[in-house]
Structure formats: structure tokens, C-alpha cells
């Protein structure tokens, strides 16, 4: 019988693991994912190794081996930080028979180096007792679980700028590798920026001091490490007076580090394929956070504008975090932060790979990149119909009602996001539509063209994750999950009397779908069943049923563009969709998910000059206060021994941290008010949320139905009376029936945590 998590000690690298309670021997995979500390009764050490701990076999467990920097089956780079507990005097630790006892400190922790490729056996022995743990060592260049390497792939270390103006330098095969560089920077007194030391051994006369959140006074000197892991350029930064200790040591972390990690993610998506990336999209040299003692890390493949693949982003996060822990030691917690693309990257990693992230602080929220593309594909069908198939038949107000978006230009803005699913270069379409988009670094000769280069790399959100979706055997392209069979576009607009029966019938008869190249076709699109299943189980369509179900999430608002007259796609309904997905699997109100309304304009987000200083004030209020509240929340959770859960997160939520919204003013005020859809109260009046085509068609706010179950036509669904001829026309349009949104979506399933897409663990 196995022992299931109950309530014991928190893990040293930030996630709550468990006490032992007796359960039936089920769900071993879940136990693996949580790396629970298992007591073993009449089972071999092999099972214990799978969950990240080696145990003494006998009447009572005595010695235990834990991996602290990574899961034991996903160690990389030839080293791993371990801890041996329960041992007495004379502790011996060996790896594959080689004595490495000297690596251990007084508390039994130490960095074990020299691991062989593939499987390695750690053995701890003391006083006649012995424990074993198998660890699997993977190459630094990966992959581990993200699947075969994307090709082509452009290395960009020579373009990546370091402080002081130099670059990381030329790269080497096979993993875009370049030598790791360590730099020291300092904050001069009276300045708000960091400058590099000319010489580390030379004491700058104007080094400022700082006091961390734990009250530690330290010289404001920062260690910045830049290197290549998992084919990504990574950086981490931390307060570290390198004048006294040049090399990083996890057993002697810098005194200025507050033992908290921040994982940063960039933004964007379009063009995020086939490149290593020459920029992070997020700044690890954040003077405010570094001055408070936080260590920050990021990588180019955690910037969706370089790589729009959340599974790869999770792998890179895991491997870079491992490197940081092996340099600094185990953290109290790891907070993931980002806005827009960084928001969905944070959500998806935390959900599909629980244990990597202990809390999520996000703004300008989307659930995932796939939801943007799918909404764009729906909206693009509508704009094509309105502009080409039936020009002049729908007024602007009617088009807006069918699309559901807040501003008249919102439909076009969302429709143009379909370009990230369109591989055909330079397609002529509605205003602002851009297809076949690549990063300029990708050579023209490598790019897909249906006539000139049909075997080229395809620039779509689907093909960027082809290892997850799989390949269509007929085309060789990535399978696609987009499906609009049975969708009654404009249903709510019909029932509200905004469009008439003839418009509704004609629209749904002629709306059509797409082929594999995103060309318009007369038939509705049928999503590939394998792609639909893959989207759910991988978390490429955010589930909310995984790690997000038990960790704190704070959506601080960010961009509000629903009513932007120029049209923009950072819509507020996406915030509600993300929370609905987290709540949906539990059927509750997600007490671990706090949502703030309010927002600033796109110009402010892009760093452009703004006429209204209230934008800047609102940004400061949202970002400063949300970070302060989140660090208080996470610290309380990390120091509480109970296992991670939504109830625990709710219990330890700081007083006064509630739903609400911020006013847009020179001195923004917070309005405490539950955020609900449809909007109510003062927040709803200030920042109303709107809809999207599938919501108008009767679908759920969560937007997580890839393929709907069908039902026969029912006259009771319509507030109009169809004639016999019209009803026959409707039946001909939907011969298999229409969406039954009350039934579960076809293929919908919770995320499959820690899923691997190959290769299988093996040497090398």
C-alpha cells in the first residue's frame, strides 16, 4: 500500500509536499508529479526513486535522499543538488560507486557533479542503513520532455546584447551553445540604474546600499549570469558582493538573496518560431526587485515572440531554475510573472507542470495562445463573410453584435489574430491582416510557400508545437484543432432582434471554414480529433485542473482595450475565461484566484508617450500593490506545513486582498468588489467586459470547447418563428445538428501533468 500526500513539511524548493496518510495503491503518476515524500511498505526502492526520494528499505525508514534542484528523472547538465536526511555519523554518499561524500555540507545537502549521461545510482549509507535513488541525467542542450527539436532553428548568441555593449558571442552546435558569462553590476548612489564594474577587484567609490525585504543590509552589487540551456539564452541576477566570492555556491548563498525566485516571461506570439531569440522580452535587471533581495531568471524561449510553445517554455523554465538552484540553493518559493504572452505562459507552465511554480502574478491576461488564434479564426470567417461574401448586408452595429466585441473595430482586431494560424505568405485579405509571419532572422529559403517551397517551415501556432499536436498523415503539416461544425454564428444577435432571420440563415449557410493552409473553403472546419485531445491533455488549451488548482493566482488587470476605438484584442473576457477554467473542474469560485479590474491604454504598455498621466499612476498602483500582496501571500504559504490546496491558499490570503478594480486617476483608488461576468457594480461600469463569436453562438465564457456535442434543432432555442421553408433551410445548413453547449465538449479532459513528448529517458 502506498502513502498518499497528507500534511508534512514543505519542500525546500518551494512547493508544499506532504505528510503520509494511508490510501489505496492508486494514482502513482500523480504522486510522481508532486514529488511527494513516500514511506515505502513492501515496495522496492525503484518506486521511491520515481517520486524523487531514495529510502532506506527495512522495518522503519532511516535515510532518505532527495533531489532539490530538479526531479530525479529530469536532471540536466551532469550535476544535481541533493539532500540526505536521517543519517547518523559516518555518512557516505556515492554516485555509481564513486564516493562524493565531500560534496555534502553539515546539513546533508550538496551539489553532486560528474553524473554520467542517462541513469545514475546515488547511494547513501550510514550506520548499517542504506538508501538508493536513481537519477536520470540529460544533456544541457535538451530536450527532456518537449519532443524532437524544432528545425530549422536559428542561433542568435552573436546578436544577444549584454550590459556594456558586448554580445554573448558565436555559438556552437548542437545546442546553440556559447560560453557562460558572469558580470557584476552595481547601483551608484542617487541613480536608479545598474552599471557594470570596470574591474570587479576595483572598489567603486559610489556603491549604494540596499535593505532587503528580510531586513538584510547589503551592498547593491548584482551578479548577472548569461549562458545557454535547452538551446535558450538564459540569465539570472541576484544581489551578490562578488568582491568576496566570485564563484556561486549553493551551500553559501549570497547574504543579500532573500531566498525567493521570480521567473519572468516575455510577450507576443506571432513570429515565435524557429529562432533562439536575441532578446528576453523581460528584464532580469529589475532594480526594485533586486534591491529587495529577489533572484530573477528568464530565457529567450520563455519569450513567446521567440517561441510560442508553452511545453517548451515549461521545459526551459525547469532547466534554468535547476541551474539557479544549483548556484544559489533551494528557494522558499518561485513566483512566475508576466503580462499578455507572459501571462498565459505563466498560467500554462504552472498548470501542466505542477511544482515548478508556486504562485502566478499576471496582467493583460489570456488563458493561452491557442484561444487567441481560435477566436481569431472565428472572427476572420466573419470579416471575410461581411466584406467578401455578403458585402453591405450587415450594418456595422450588426457585425459588432455577431462578433460580440466591445468596440466596432474590435471584430477586425480579433480577426487579424488569425494570421498566427495562416502559413501562406502575403495573403491579401481585410485591412491589417498579416499572414505567414516570421522572425526576420529566419532565412527566406527556409520559409514555407505553397507553390515555391511546400516543404518549408510553416509559421503557425500549430506547426510551432507539431510535436504536441502531431502530423496529419495526408499533408505532413501539424494537425489542427479548429472546429466550427454546429456553431450557430450570431444566435444571440438573432434572439435579441439585432439581425433578422434571413441574415442569420444566410450567414450560417455561407460562413464556411478553412483548409490546412487557412484558405477559405465552403465546408465547415472539422477539428482533428488527435489535435483536440492533444490540446486538452498538454495544456496548450489551458485546463486549470492541474497545478493552478492549488496555488495563488493574482490577475492584477493591465490593459483594458474593449472600448478602444482603434480596435485591439486584449479583451477583458479573456480574464474571466482564465478564472472560469480554474474554477470549472472544481465547480467552485476558485478561492485561490484573485482578479482585479482596471487598465491602462496600449500606448502605455508599449512605452509610448501618453497624454494622460493617470495611465502611469494606474500602472504604478496595479503593479506595486499586486507584487507586495503576492509576496506576502506566498511567504505565508511557504511557511505553512499544510499541503498545497485552494483552501490553503484562501486561508492564507492576506487580509484585504480581495477582488476589485482600480480607478483611473492621478491617485488611483481601489474598489473592493467581486469581479463577475456579466459585469455588475462600479467595476463593471468602469471596465465593462464584452463577448466573442462563440459566446454569441451560445458557448461558454471559459471558451474551452474545441468541438461541441451536437443536438437536433429545437424551435425553443429561438425567439423568432421560422417558416417551414426557413426551418428546412436551417436543417440543411446543420444536417448533423447544432451545438449542445450543455453537454461536455467532445474530447475535453483535464490536463495530463508532466506529460512528455519524447525522447524516452536514455543515455545521452
C-alpha positions in Angstrom: 0.0 0.0 0.0 1.4 3.4 -0.9 1.3 6.5 1.2 -0.5 9.5 -0.2 0.2 13.2 0.5 -1.5 14.5 3.6 0.3 17.2 5.5 4.0 17.2 6.5 6.9 19.5 5.6 7.2 22.0 2.8 9.6 21.1 0.0 12.8 23.1 0.1 12.4 24.3 -3.4 9.1 25.9 -2.9 6.1 23.6 -3.3 4.2 22.0 -0.5 4.5 18.3 -0.3 3.1 16.0 2.2 2.6 14.0 5.3 1.8 10.4 5.0 -1.8 9.1 5.0 -2.7 5.6 4.0 -4.5 5.2 0.7 -5.2 2.5 -1.8 -2.3 2.0 -4.2 -3.6 4.2 -7.0 -2.6 7.2 -8.9 1.2 6.7 -8.7 1.6 9.1 -11.6 0.1 11.9 -9.6 2.4 11.1 -6.7 5.3 11.3 -9.1 4.2 14.7 -10.3 4.0 16.1 -6.8 7.4 14.5 -5.8 5.7 13.5 -2.6 7.9 12.1 0.1 6.7 8.5 0.3 7.1 6.0 3.0 7.5 2.6 1.4 5.9 -0.6 2.7 6.9 -3.7 0.9 7.7 -1.9 -2.3 11.1 -1.6 -3.9 13.4 1.4 -3.9 12.6 1.8 -7.6 9.2 3.2 -6.9 10.6 5.6 -4.3 13.1 6.8 -6.9 10.3 7.7 -9.3 9.0 10.3 -6.9 12.3 12.0 -6.1 13.5 10.4 -2.9 15.6 7.4 -2.1 14.6 5.5 1.0 16.2 3.0 3.4 14.5 -0.3 2.9 13.6 -2.0 6.2 11.3 -2.0 9.2 11.5 1.7 9.6 12.8 4.3 7.1 16.0 6.0 8.3 17.9 7.5 5.5 16.4 9.5 2.7 17.9 11.1 -0.5 16.1 14.0 -2.1 16.9 15.9 -5.3 16.5 19.6 -4.6 17.3 21.2 -7.9 15.2 19.0 -10.3 13.1 15.9 -10.4 15.3 12.9 -10.2 14.2 11.7 -13.7 14.8 15.2 -15.2 18.3 16.2 -14.0 20.4 18.0 -16.6 24.0 19.2 -17.1 25.8 16.5 -15.2 25.0 17.7 -11.7 22.3 17.8 -9.1 21.7 19.4 -5.7 20.7 16.7 -3.2 20.0 16.4 0.5 20.4 13.3 2.6 18.4 13.2 5.8 18.0 10.7 8.6 21.7 9.7 8.6 24.0 9.5 11.6 27.7 9.7 11.9 29.9 8.4 9.1 27.5 9.2 6.2 28.9 8.1 2.9 27.3 9.2 -0.4 28.3 7.7 -3.7 27.3 8.0 -7.3 27.6 4.9 -9.5 30.1 3.6 -6.8 32.2 6.8 -6.8 32.5 8.4 -3.3 31.1 12.0 -3.4 30.7 12.4 0.4 32.9 15.5 0.3 30.2 17.4 -1.6 27.9 17.3 1.4 27.6 20.1 3.9 26.7 19.9 7.6 23.0 19.6 6.8 23.5 16.7 4.4 23.0 18.9 1.3 25.5 19.2 -1.5 26.0 19.5 -5.2 26.8 16.2 -6.8 28.8 16.6 -10.0 30.1 14.3 -12.7 26.9 12.4 -13.5 27.1 10.1 -16.4 24.6 10.5 -19.3 21.4 8.6 -18.6 20.7 6.6 -15.4 22.9 7.2 -12.3 22.6 5.5 -9.0 23.0 7.5 -5.8 23.7 5.5 -2.6 23.8 6.9 0.9 25.0 4.7 3.8 25.3 5.3 7.5 25.5 3.0 10.5 24.4 -0.1 8.5 21.4 1.6 6.9 21.4 2.4 3.2 19.2 4.4 0.7 19.3 4.5 -3.0 18.0 6.9 -5.6 18.2 6.7 -9.4 18.6 10.0 -11.2 18.5 10.4 -15.0 20.9 13.0 -16.4 20.0 14.7 -19.6 22.2 17.0 -21.8 22.3 20.7 -21.1 21.0 21.4 -24.6 18.0 19.2 -24.0 15.4 18.2 -24.9 13.9 16.4 -21.9 10.1 16.3 -22.4 9.3 18.8 -25.1 9.8 16.5 -28.0 12.1 16.4 -31.0 14.0 19.6 -31.7 12.3 22.2 -33.9 14.0 22.7 -37.3 15.1 24.9 -38.8 16.4 26.7 -35.8 18.4 29.9 -35.9 21.1 30.5 -33.2 21.4 34.1 -32.1 24.0 34.3 -29.4 26.0 36.7 -31.5 23.1 39.1 -31.5 22.2 38.9 -27.8 23.4 42.1 -26.1 25.0 42.1 -22.6 25.4 45.1 -20.3 28.3 47.1 -21.5 27.5 46.5 -25.2 29.2 43.2 -25.9 27.3 40.1 -27.1 27.3 36.6 -25.9 29.5 35.7 -28.9 29.4 33.0 -31.6 27.5 29.8 -30.9 28.4 26.1 -31.4 26.4 23.1 -32.4 24.4 21.2 -31.5 22.6 23.3 -28.9 23.4 26.9 -30.0 25.9 26.8 -27.1 28.1 29.7 -26.1 30.4 30.2 -23.1 28.7 31.3 -20.0 29.5 34.8 -18.9 29.3 36.3 -15.4 29.1 40.0 -15.0 28.9 42.2 -11.9 27.0 45.4 -11.9 26.3 48.0 -9.2 23.9 50.7 -8.4 25.5 54.1 -7.9 24.2 56.3 -5.1 21.5 58.6 -6.3 20.9 56.5 -9.5 18.0 54.3 -10.5 20.0 52.0 -12.8 22.8 49.5 -12.7 26.2 49.9 -14.3 28.9 47.3 -14.9 32.1 47.2 -12.9 35.1 48.2 -15.0 37.0 45.7 -12.9 35.5 43.6 -10.1 38.6 43.9 -8.0 38.3 47.7 -8.2 36.1 49.1 -5.5 33.7 51.7 -7.0 33.5 54.7 -4.6 29.8 55.3 -5.1 28.2 51.9 -4.5 24.8 52.2 -3.0 23.4 50.1 -0.2 20.0 48.4 0.0 17.9 46.7 2.6 16.1 43.5 1.5 12.5 42.5 2.5 14.0 40.4 5.3 15.8 43.5 6.7 19.3 42.5 5.5 21.6 45.4 4.6 23.8 44.7 1.6 25.9 46.4 -1.0 23.9 47.0 -4.1 26.1 44.7 -6.3 24.4 42.3 -8.7 25.7 39.1 -10.2 24.4 38.5 -13.7 24.9 35.1 -15.3 24.2 34.6 -19.0 24.5 31.3 -20.8 22.7 28.8 -22.9 20.5 26.0 -21.6 17.9 24.0 -23.7 19.0 26.0 -26.7 17.7 29.1 -25.0 19.8 32.1 -23.9 19.2 32.4 -20.1 20.0 35.0 -17.5 19.7 35.1 -13.7 20.5 38.1 -11.5 20.8 38.4 -7.7 22.4 40.7 -5.1 25.9 39.3 -4.6 29.0 41.1 -3.5 31.3 39.3 -5.9 34.3 41.1 -4.5 34.3 38.5 -1.7 33.1 35.4 -3.5 33.5 35.0 -7.3 32.0 31.5 -7.8 28.4 30.6 -6.9 28.0 28.1 -4.1 24.5 26.7 -3.2 25.8 25.9 0.3 26.9 29.5 0.9 24.3 31.7 -0.9 24.9 35.4 -1.0 23.6 37.2 2.1 21.6 39.6 0.0 19.4 36.9 -1.5 16.1 36.7 0.3 15.6 33.0 -0.9 12.8 33.8 -3.2 12.9 33.3 -7.0 11.0 35.2 -9.7 10.5 33.5 -13.1 9.9 36.1 -15.8 8.2 35.6 -19.2 8.0 37.8 -22.2 5.1 38.6 -24.5 3.8 38.2 -28.0 3.5 35.1 -30.1 3.2 35.9 -33.8 6.6 35.0 -35.4 7.5 33.0 -32.3 9.1 30.0 -34.1 12.4 28.7 -35.5 14.6 31.1 -33.6 16.7 31.1 -30.4 15.9 34.7 -29.8 18.1 37.8 -29.5 16.1 39.3 -26.6 14.4 38.1 -23.4 11.3 40.1 -23.5 11.6 40.5 -19.8 14.2 42.4 -17.7 16.1 40.4 -15.0 18.0 43.6 -14.0 14.9 45.0 -12.2 16.4 47.4 -9.8 13.4 47.4 -7.4 13.1 43.6 -7.1 16.9 43.1 -6.9 17.2 45.7 -4.2 14.6 43.8 -2.2 16.7 40.6 -2.4 14.9 38.6 -5.1 16.7 36.5 -7.6 15.2 36.8 -11.1 15.6 34.5 -14.1 14.4 34.4 -17.7 15.3 32.9 -21.0 14.7 33.7 -24.7 12.5 30.6 -25.1 10.3 31.9 -22.3 9.5 34.9 -24.6 6.6 33.8 -26.8 7.8 36.2 -29.5 10.7 33.8 -29.9 8.9 30.5 -29.1 5.1 30.3 -28.9 5.1 26.8 -27.4 4.2 26.5 -23.7 5.5 23.0 -23.4 9.0 24.1 -24.5 8.7 27.1 -22.2 8.0 24.8 -19.3 11.0 22.6 -20.1 13.3 25.7 -20.3 11.9 27.1 -17.1 12.6 23.8 -15.4 16.2 23.6 -16.6 17.1 27.2 -16.0 15.5 27.0 -12.5 17.7 23.9 -11.9 20.8 26.0 -12.8 19.7 28.8 -10.4 19.1 26.4 -7.5 22.5 24.7 -8.1 24.1 28.2 -7.9 22.1 29.7 -5.0 20.5 26.9 -3.1 16.8 26.0 -2.6 14.3 28.9 -2.6 11.4 29.5 -0.3 9.2 29.8 -3.3 9.1 30.6 -7.1 6.8 33.3 -8.4 6.0 33.4 -12.1 5.3 36.8 -13.6 4.3 38.1 -17.0 1.7 40.1 -19.0 -0.1 39.2 -22.2 2.0 36.3 -23.6 3.9 36.2 -20.3 0.5 35.8 -18.5 -0.5 32.7 -20.4 3.0 31.3 -20.3 2.9 31.6 -16.5 -0.5 30.0 -16.3 0.2 27.1 -18.6 3.5 26.2 -17.0 2.1 26.3 -13.5 -0.9 24.2 -14.6 0.7 21.5 -16.7 3.9 21.1 -14.8 2.9 21.5 -11.1 5.8 22.1 -8.6 7.8 24.4 -10.9 5.7 27.4 -10.0 4.3 28.3 -6.5 2.3 31.4 -7.5 1.3 33.4 -10.5 1.2 37.2 -10.8 -0.2 38.2 -14.2 -1.7 41.1 -16.2 -3.3 41.7 -19.6 -4.4 38.1 -19.3 -5.2 35.4 -21.9 -5.7 31.8 -21.0 -3.3 30.6 -23.8 -2.1 31.5 -27.3 -4.4 28.9 -28.8 -7.5 30.7 -27.5 -6.4 33.9 -29.2 -5.9 32.0 -32.5 -9.2 30.2 -32.4 -11.2 33.3 -31.6 -9.3 35.0 -34.4 -10.2 32.2 -36.8 -13.9 32.6 -35.9 -13.7 36.4 -36.3 -11.8 36.1 -39.6 -14.5 33.9 -41.1 -17.0 36.7 -40.1 -15.0 39.5 -41.5 -14.5 37.6 -44.7 -18.2 37.0 -44.9 -19.1 40.6 -44.2 -16.5 42.0 -46.7 -16.5 39.4 -49.5 -19.4 37.0 -49.4 -22.2 39.4 -48.4 -20.9 43.0 -48.6 -23.3 45.6 -47.4 -25.8 43.0 -46.0 -24.9 43.7 -42.3 -24.6 47.1 -40.8 -21.6 48.0 -38.6 -23.8 47.6 -35.5 -25.0 44.2 -36.7 -21.4 43.0 -37.4 -20.4 44.0 -33.9 -23.4 42.2 -32.4 -22.5 39.0 -34.2 -18.8 39.3 -33.1 -19.7 40.2 -29.6 -16.7 42.6 -29.1 -16.9 45.9 -27.3 -15.8 48.4 -30.0 -16.8 48.4 -33.6 -13.2 47.9 -34.6 -12.8 45.0 -32.2 -14.0 42.4 -34.6 -11.4 43.3 -37.2 -8.7 43.5 -34.5 -9.5 40.0 -33.3 -9.9 38.6 -36.8 -6.4 39.7 -37.7 -5.1 37.4 -35.0 -6.0 34.6 -37.3 -2.7 35.5 -39.1 -0.8 33.4 -36.5 -2.6 30.3 -37.8 -2.0 31.2 -41.5 1.2 29.9 -43.2 0.6 31.4 -46.6 2.9 34.5 -47.1 1.5 37.9 -48.1 -2.1 36.8 -48.3 -4.4 39.6 -49.5 -7.3 40.0 -47.1 -9.0 42.5 -44.8 -7.2 45.6 -43.7 -4.3 44.9 -41.3 -4.2 41.2 -41.9 -0.7 39.7 -41.9 -0.1 36.1 -42.7 3.0 33.9 -42.9 4.9 35.9 -40.4 8.4 35.0 -39.4 11.2 36.5 -37.3 13.5 38.3 -39.8 16.3 36.0 -38.7 14.7 33.0 -40.4 16.2 32.7 -44.0 13.8 33.2 -46.8 14.9 29.9 -48.3 13.7 28.1 -45.2 10.2 29.6 -45.3 7.0 27.8 -46.4 5.3 28.8 -49.6 2.6 26.5 -51.0 4.0 26.8 -54.5 7.6 27.9 -54.3 8.6 25.9 -51.1 5.9 23.4 -50.0 8.4 21.6 -47.7 9.4 24.8 -45.9 8.9 25.7 -42.2 5.4 26.7 -41.5 4.8 29.9 -39.4 1.8 28.9 -37.3 0.9 28.4 -33.7 0.1 24.8 -34.6 3.2 24.0 -36.5 5.4 25.6 -33.8 4.0 22.8 -31.5 3.8 20.0 -34.0 5.4 17.6 -31.5 2.4 18.0 -29.3 -0.4 18.2 -32.0 1.1 15.5 -34.2 1.3 15.5 -38.0 -1.5 15.0 -40.4 -0.5 11.9 -42.4 -2.1 13.4 -45.6 -0.4 16.8 -45.5 2.6 16.3 -43.3 1.5 19.5 -41.5 0.6 19.9 -37.9 -2.9 18.6 -37.0 -5.4 21.4 -36.3 -8.0 21.5 -33.5 -10.2 24.3 -35.0 -13.8 23.1 -35.4 -16.9 25.1 -36.2 -19.3 22.3 -37.0 -22.7 23.0 -35.4 -21.8 26.6 -34.4 -24.7 29.0 -34.9 -22.9 32.2 -35.5 -25.0 35.3 -34.4 -27.5 33.3 -32.4 -27.7 35.8 -29.5 -27.9 38.7 -32.0 -30.9 37.0 -33.7 -32.7 36.4 -30.4 -32.0 40.0 -29.4 -33.6 41.2 -32.6 -30.4 42.9 -33.9 -30.3 40.7 -37.0 -33.2 39.1 -38.8 -33.9 35.5 -39.8 -32.7 35.9 -43.4 -29.4 37.3 -42.2 -28.9 34.6 -39.7 -29.7 31.8 -42.2 -27.5 33.3 -44.9 -24.6 33.8 -42.6 -24.6 30.3 -41.2 -25.2 28.8 -44.6 -22.2 30.5 -46.2 -19.7 31.1 -43.3 -17.6 28.0 -44.3 -14.2 27.1 -42.8 -10.6 26.6 -43.6 -8.3 24.1 -45.2 -4.8 23.1 -43.8 -3.3 26.3 -45.4 -6.0 28.6 -43.9 -7.6 29.1 -47.2 -11.4 29.8 -47.1 -13.5 26.8 -48.1 -17.2 26.3 -48.3 -17.5 23.5 -45.8 -17.3 23.9 -42.1 -13.9 23.0 -40.4 -13.7 19.7 -38.7 -11.1 19.7 -36.0 -8.6 16.8 -36.0 -9.6 14.5 -33.0 -5.9 13.8 -32.2 -5.2 17.6 -32.2 -8.2 18.3 -30.0 -7.1 15.6 -27.5 -3.5 16.8 -27.5 -4.6 20.4 -26.9 -6.5 19.4 -23.7 -4.0 16.9 -22.3 -1.0 19.1 -23.0 -2.4 22.3 -21.6 -1.9 24.1 -24.8 -5.5 24.9 -24.2 -5.3 26.0 -20.6 -7.1 23.5 -18.4 -7.0 24.9 -14.9 -7.3 21.4 -13.4 -3.6 20.9 -12.8 -1.2 23.0 -10.7 -3.4 26.1 -10.9 -6.0 24.4 -8.8 -3.9 24.8 -5.6 -1.6 27.8 -5.9 -2.3 31.5 -5.5 -3.1 33.5 -8.7 -3.4 37.2 -8.8 -4.6 38.8 -12.0 -3.8 42.5 -11.5 -5.6 43.8 -14.5 -3.4 45.5 -17.0 -4.5 46.5 -20.5 -8.2 47.4 -20.9 -8.9 47.7 -24.7 -12.5 46.5 -25.1 -13.7 50.0 -26.0 -10.5 51.1 -27.8 -11.9 52.9 -30.9 -8.9 51.8 -33.0 -9.6 48.1 -32.2 -7.4 45.8 -30.0 -7.6 42.2 -28.9 -6.5 42.3 -25.2 -10.2 41.9 -24.2 -11.5 41.6 -20.7 -13.4 38.5 -21.3 -10.2 36.5 -21.5 -9.5 37.3 -17.8 -12.9 35.8 -16.9 -12.2 32.8 -19.2 -9.0 32.0 -17.4 -10.6 32.1 -14.0 -13.6 30.1 -15.3 -11.2 27.3 -16.4 -9.6 27.1 -13.0 -12.9 27.1 -11.2 -14.7 24.8 -13.8 -13.2 21.5 -12.7 -14.0 22.0 -9.1 -17.3 23.7 -9.5 -16.4 26.5 -7.1 -15.5 30.2 -7.3 -11.7 29.5 -7.3 -10.8 30.9 -3.9 -7.1 30.9 -4.9 -7.7 33.2 -7.8 -8.0 36.9 -7.1 -9.0 39.2 -10.0 -8.6 42.9 -10.3 -10.2 45.0 -12.9 -8.9 48.2 -14.3 -6.5 49.0 -17.0 -4.3 51.5 -18.9 -4.0 52.1 -22.6 -2.0 50.3 -25.2 0.3 53.2 -25.7 1.4 53.0 -22.0 2.0 49.3 -22.4 4.2 49.8 -25.4 6.2 52.5 -23.7 4.8 55.3 -26.0 4.2 58.8 -24.8 0.8 59.2 -23.2 -1.2 62.4 -22.7 -3.0 61.2 -19.6 -0.7 60.9 -16.5 -3.4 58.8 -14.9 -2.2 55.9 -17.1 1.2 55.9 -15.4 -0.4 56.3 -12.0 -2.6 53.3 -12.6 0.3 51.2 -13.7 2.2 52.0 -10.6 -0.8 51.2 -8.4 -1.5 47.9 -10.0 2.0 46.6 -10.3 3.4 47.8 -7.0 0.5 46.8 -4.8 -0.1 43.4 -6.5 3.5 42.4 -6.1 3.5 43.5 -2.4 0.4 41.5 -1.7 1.6 38.4 -3.7 5.0 38.2 -1.9 3.2 38.3 1.5 0.8 35.6 0.3 3.5 33.3 -1.0 5.7 33.7 2.1 2.8 32.7 4.4 2.0 29.7 2.2 5.7 28.5 2.1 6.0 28.7 5.8 2.8 26.8 6.5 3.3 23.0 6.6 -0.1 22.0 5.2 -0.1 20.6 1.7 -0.9 22.9 -1.2 -4.6 23.4 -2.0 -7.0 26.1 -3.0 -8.4 26.1 0.6 -4.9 26.7 2.0 -4.3 29.5 -0.5 -7.6 31.0 0.5 -6.9 30.6 4.2 -3.5 32.3 4.0 -4.6 35.1 1.6 -3.5 38.4 3.2 -6.2 40.4 4.8 -7.8 42.9 2.4 -6.6 41.1 -0.7 -9.9 40.8 -2.5 -11.4 41.1 -5.9 -11.9 44.6 -7.1 -10.8 47.3 -9.6 -8.7 50.4 -9.7 -10.0 53.8 -10.7 -8.0 55.6 -13.4 -6.9 58.8 -11.7 -3.9 60.8 -10.7 -4.3 59.0 -7.3 -6.0 55.6 -8.2 -8.4 54.2 -5.6 -9.2 50.6 -5.2 -12.9 49.4 -5.2 -13.3 46.1 -3.4 -15.9 44.2 -5.4 -16.3 40.7 -6.6 -15.5 40.5 -10.3 -18.3 38.7 -12.2 -19.4 38.2 -15.7 -21.6 39.9 -16.9 -20.2 42.9 -15.2 -22.0 44.4 -12.2 -21.4 47.2 -9.8 -19.0 50.1 -10.1 -16.2 48.0 -11.6 -18.5 46.8 -14.4 -19.4 50.4 -15.1 -15.8 51.5 -15.3 -14.4 48.5 -17.3 -17.3 46.5 -18.9 -16.4 43.1 -20.4 -17.8 42.0 -23.7 -18.1 38.9 -25.7 -16.7 36.9 -28.7 -18.2 34.9 -31.6 -18.6 31.6 -29.7 -20.2 33.3 -26.7 -22.7 35.0 -29.1 -23.3 31.5 -30.6 -24.3 30.2 -27.1 -20.9 28.8 -26.0 -19.4 29.1 -22.5 -17.4 32.0 -21.1 -14.5 29.7 -20.5 -14.0 29.3 -24.2 -12.7 25.8 -23.8 -15.0 23.9 -26.1 -12.9 22.9 -29.1 -15.6 20.6 -30.6 -19.1 20.8 -29.4 -21.5 17.9 -28.9 -24.4 18.2 -31.3 -28.2 18.0 -30.8 -31.2 18.2 -33.1 -32.6 21.6 -34.0 -35.1 22.8 -31.4 -37.5 25.6 -32.1 -37.5 26.6 -28.4 -33.9 27.8 -28.8 -35.1 30.8 -30.9 -37.1 33.8 -30.1 -38.3 34.1 -33.7 -40.7 31.9 -35.6 -39.2 30.2 -38.6 -41.5 29.3 -41.6 -41.5 25.8 -42.9 -39.2 26.8 -45.7 -36.8 28.6 -43.3 -36.8 25.7 -41.0 -35.9 23.4 -43.9 -33.1 25.8 -44.8 -31.8 25.7 -41.3 -31.9 21.9 -41.2 -30.0 21.8 -44.5 -27.3 24.1 -43.0 -26.9 21.9 -39.9 -27.6 18.4 -41.1 -25.9 16.8 -38.1 -27.5 19.2 -35.6 -26.3 22.2 -33.7 -24.0 22.7 -30.7 -25.4 21.5 -27.5 -23.4 23.7 -25.1 -25.0 22.0 -22.1 -23.1 18.7 -22.8 -19.4 18.2 -22.3 -17.2 19.1 -25.2 -16.1 16.3 -27.4 -12.7 15.1 -26.2 -12.5 17.5 -23.2 -10.3 16.2 -20.4 -8.2 17.7 -17.6 -4.5 18.4 -18.3 -2.2 15.4 -18.0 0.5 16.7 -15.7 4.2 16.3 -16.5 3.5 14.8 -19.9 6.5 14.0 -22.0 6.6 14.2 -25.8 9.8 12.3 -26.2 12.5 11.2 -26.3 12.3 8.4 -23.8 14.8 8.6 -21.0 18.1 7.0 -22.1 21.8 7.6 -22.0 22.8 10.9 -23.5 
